[in-house]
Amino acid sequence: MDSYRYQETIERCSLVKDLELLPFADLTEIGERGVNLSGGQKQQIQLACALYRDADIYLLDDPFSAVDAHTATSLFNVTSTLFQDHALLK
């Protein structure tokens, strides 16, 4: 695990506050199909998983559909540049 890459991904995907709300932060066990998460949180976590991976190609299917407007704007602004220079996380 690359802790710098992990922290950058968490921050860029606006998950810091969400993780603080979970009983064991990022060690909280997620129920089947993410029953203990909102739709937006699921989307954010899926985006974070995609960003954390060291891939050359990312295929996303409407990653902002389940997040609120504020989070969508934040994620869009961050990811639009992040995917271009994802070398920062390498």
Secondary structure, 3 states (H helix, E strand, C coil): CCHHHHHHHHHHCCCHHHHHHCCCHHHCCCCHHHCCCCHHHHHHHHHHHHHHCCCCCCCCCCCCCCCCHHHHHHHHHHHHHHCCCHHHHC
